[in-house]
Amino acid sequence: GREAWRRANCAVKLKMIAVATQAYCDENGVLPPAYTVDEAGRPLHSWRVLILPHLESSPLYREIRLDEPWDSEWNSRFHSLPVSPFACPSRVAALPNGAPIAETTYSVVVGDATAFPGAEKGKKWEDFADGLAKTLCVVERKTPVCWMDPTQELTLETLAAEVGSGHKTGFNAAF
């Protein structure tokens, strides 16, 4: 029963992330890019950082220096902060004493044929000819990553090997 609740709660978190992604799109006219880059093209921040204001995490968002890399001295201090919507309940339950978790197992899939082509400007809802209900937004991944890391998203090539979760009955995804 507990694992069934955890998996259902995980699905709720993915829905929150999908709704936050849609809110970002409503505000900006496009989906968030998979990651932002500096003038030299080096990754700065993950899409997860960009949707924080839409996950009721505006105070944290305002603290992050968006003009510095995610792993700069200033921004590194946020790596260990747990951000509840990015923590799968099954993964949290697997930790000793239910310790808060600052890593995430939620990722987007990056690539030209996906909703998140990379650092380019995000796509518009109208860009999806087969409809939003058939467009993968966020998936669970086997290997946890720092929630701020912009370099660890899945690609079409790594998707099959990496998609998965701590749930005994499969994984969740948001469309």
C-alpha positions in Angstrom: 0.0 0.0 0.0 2.8 2.5 0.8 4.5 2.0 -2.5 1.2 2.4 -4.4 0.8 5.8 -2.5 4.4 6.8 -3.4 3.9 6.0 -7.1 0.6 8.0 -7.1 2.3 10.9 -5.3 5.1 10.7 -7.9 2.5 11.0 -10.6 1.1 14.1 -8.8 4.6 15.7 -8.7 5.1 15.0 -12.4 1.7 16.7 -13.1 2.8 19.7 -11.0 6.0 19.9 -13.1 4.0 19.6 -16.3 1.6 22.4 -15.2 4.6 24.6 -14.1 6.1 24.0 -17.6 2.8 25.1 -19.2 2.6 28.1 -16.9 6.2 29.0 -18.0 5.0 28.7 -21.6 1.9 30.8 -20.9 4.1 33.6 -19.4 6.9 33.4 -22.0 5.1 32.2 -25.2 7.4 29.2 -25.4 8.4 26.1 -23.4 11.5 26.6 -21.3 14.7 25.5 -23.1 16.2 22.3 -21.7 19.0 24.6 -20.4 20.3 28.1 -20.7 23.8 29.0 -21.9 26.3 31.8 -21.5 27.7 33.9 -24.4 30.3 31.1 -25.1 27.6 28.5 -25.3 28.4 26.8 -22.0 25.4 25.4 -20.1 24.3 27.7 -17.2 21.0 26.4 -15.8 18.5 23.5 -16.1 14.9 23.9 -17.2 14.1 23.0 -13.5 15.5 26.3 -12.3 13.5 28.2 -14.9 10.2 26.7 -13.7 10.8 27.3 -10.0 8.5 30.4 -9.8 5.7 28.3 -11.1 6.3 25.6 -8.4 5.8 28.1 -5.6 9.6 28.4 -5.2 10.0 32.1 -6.2 12.2 32.9 -3.2 14.7 30.2 -4.1 14.6 31.3 -7.8 15.4 34.9 -6.8 18.4 33.7 -4.8 20.0 31.9 -7.8 22.3 33.9 -9.9 21.1 33.2 -13.4 24.1 34.9 -15.0 26.5 32.5 -13.3 26.9 28.7 -14.0 24.8 26.3 -11.9 28.0 25.1 -10.3 29.6 28.5 -9.5 30.6 29.2 -5.9 27.4 31.1 -5.3 25.0 28.7 -7.0 26.7 25.6 -5.6 25.2 26.4 -2.2 21.8 25.5 -3.5 22.7 22.0 -4.7 22.0 20.4 -1.4 18.6 22.1 -1.0 15.7 19.7 -1.4 13.1 20.9 -3.8 10.0 18.8 -3.0 8.4 18.7 -6.5 11.7 17.3 -7.9 11.9 14.4 -5.3 10.3 11.1 -6.1 8.7 9.7 -2.9 9.9 6.2 -3.6 13.5 7.5 -3.8 13.1 9.5 -0.6 11.7 6.4 1.2 14.8 4.4 0.2 17.0 6.9 2.1 18.0 6.3 5.7 15.5 8.0 8.1 13.6 9.5 5.2 16.3 12.2 4.8 15.4 15.1 2.4 16.8 14.6 -1.0 18.3 17.3 -3.2 18.8 15.1 -6.3 16.1 14.5 -8.8 15.1 11.6 -11.0 12.9 13.7 -13.2 14.3 14.7 -16.7 13.3 16.0 -20.0 14.4 14.3 -23.2 16.6 16.6 -25.3 16.9 16.5 -29.1 15.6 17.9 -32.3 12.6 15.7 -32.4 11.6 16.4 -28.8 9.8 19.1 -26.9 13.2 20.3 -25.6 15.6 20.7 -28.5 18.4 22.1 -26.3 19.5 25.6 -25.5 17.6 27.2 -28.4 14.5 29.2 -27.7 11.8 26.9 -26.4 9.1 25.5 -28.7 5.5 26.8 -28.8 2.5 24.6 -28.2 1.6 25.0 -31.8 4.8 23.4 -32.9 3.5 19.9 -31.9 1.6 18.6 -34.9 0.5 15.4 -33.3 -0.9 17.1 -30.2 0.2 17.7 -26.7 -1.3 14.5 -25.3 1.2 12.6 -27.5 4.2 14.8 -26.6 6.5 13.5 -23.8 7.3 16.3 -21.4 9.1 14.8 -18.3 10.1 11.2 -17.5 11.5 9.4 -14.5 15.1 8.3 -14.8 17.1 5.6 -13.0 20.1 7.6 -12.1 19.6 10.7 -9.9 21.2 14.0 -10.8 21.6 17.3 -9.1 18.3 19.2 -9.6 20.2 22.3 -10.9 22.5 20.4 -13.4 21.8 21.4 -17.0 24.1 18.8 -18.5 22.5 15.6 -17.4 19.2 15.4 -19.4 18.3 12.4 -21.4 18.6 12.1 -25.2 16.8 9.9 -27.6 19.9 7.7 -27.6 20.0 7.4 -23.8 16.3 7.3 -23.1 15.7 3.5 -23.4 18.7 2.6 -21.1 18.0 5.3 -18.5 14.2 5.7 -18.2 13.0 4.0 -15.1 12.3 4.5 -11.4 12.4 3.1 -7.9 8.8 2.0 -8.3 8.3 -1.8 -8.4 5.6 -1.6 -11.0 7.2 0.7 -13.6 7.8 4.4 -14.0 5.8 7.6 -14.5 5.9 10.1 -17.3 4.1 13.3 -18.0 2.8 14.3 -21.5 
